[in-house]
């Protein structure tokens, strides 16, 4: 039960990261002048970049410390997240059907 809650917490973290990144991309696309001004004043790209890689590091830590797979599967999941970023995290996170299998 605790493991399922951990996956749900990871999913919430991933949703928040996705909203932040899509919002920034949309804001930059529709208001390039405002985005450049924010970037000069607050270094917003760097802040988003740091948050993104903190989440990536947390996901990789979770894969290596909490997962019960063999080393090869863990390596494949790590490369999936490293090379595909946020899309890789969405591909890795278990869906409802997979969570139901974990309950059994």
C-alpha positions in Angstrom: 0.0 0.0 0.0 2.8 2.4 0.8 4.5 1.7 -2.5 1.3 2.6 -4.4 1.1 5.9 -2.4 4.7 6.6 -3.4 3.8 6.2 -7.1 0.8 8.6 -6.6 3.1 11.1 -5.0 5.5 10.9 -7.9 2.6 11.4 -10.3 1.6 14.6 -8.5 5.2 15.8 -8.7 5.3 15.0 -12.4 1.9 16.8 -13.0 3.3 19.9 -11.2 6.5 19.8 -13.3 4.6 19.4 -16.5 2.3 22.3 -15.7 5.3 24.5 -14.9 7.1 23.6 -18.1 4.1 23.9 -20.4 3.1 27.2 -18.9 6.6 28.6 -19.5 6.7 27.3 -23.0 3.3 28.8 -23.7 4.2 32.1 -22.1 7.4 32.3 -24.1 5.6 31.5 -27.3 2.9 34.1 -26.9 4.9 36.8 -25.1 8.5 36.6 -26.1 9.2 40.2 -24.9 7.8 39.4 -21.4 9.6 36.1 -21.3 12.9 37.8 -22.1 12.3 40.4 -19.4 11.5 37.8 -16.8 14.6 35.8 -17.8 16.9 38.9 -17.4 15.4 39.8 -14.1 14.9 36.5 -12.4 16.8 33.9 -14.4 13.5 31.9 -14.8 14.9 29.4 -17.4 17.6 28.5 -14.9 15.1 28.0 -12.1 12.9 25.8 -14.2 16.0 23.9 -15.4 17.1 23.3 -11.7 13.6 22.2 -10.7 13.4 19.8 -13.7 16.7 18.1 -12.9 15.9 17.9 -9.2 12.7 15.9 -10.2 14.8 13.8 -12.6 17.3 13.1 -9.8 14.5 12.1 -7.5 12.9 9.8 -10.1 16.3 8.1 -10.7 16.9 7.8 -6.9 13.4 6.2 -6.6 14.2 3.7 -9.4 17.4 2.6 -7.9 16.4 2.6 -4.2 12.7 1.7 -4.1 12.2 -0.5 -7.2 12.6 -4.2 -6.9 13.6 -4.9 -10.5 16.9 -6.3 -11.7 19.8 -4.0 -12.5 19.2 -4.2 -16.3 15.6 -3.0 -16.0 16.7 -0.2 -13.6 19.3 0.9 -16.1 16.8 0.9 -18.9 14.4 3.0 -16.8 17.2 5.4 -15.9 18.2 5.9 -19.6 14.5 6.4 -20.5 14.2 9.3 -18.0 17.6 10.8 -18.8 17.2 10.8 -22.6 13.5 11.6 -22.9 13.1 13.9 -19.9 9.5 14.7 -19.0 8.1 12.4 -21.7 10.3 9.6 -20.4 9.0 10.2 -16.9 5.4 10.0 -18.1 6.2 6.8 -20.0 7.8 5.2 -16.9 5.2 6.1 -14.3 2.7 3.2 -13.9 -0.9 3.7 -14.9 -4.0 2.6 -13.0 -4.0 -1.0 -14.4 -0.3 -1.5 -13.4 -1.0 -0.1 -9.9 -3.8 -2.6 -9.5 -1.3 -5.4 -10.3 1.0 -4.0 -7.6 -1.8 -4.3 -5.0 -2.0 -8.0 -5.5 
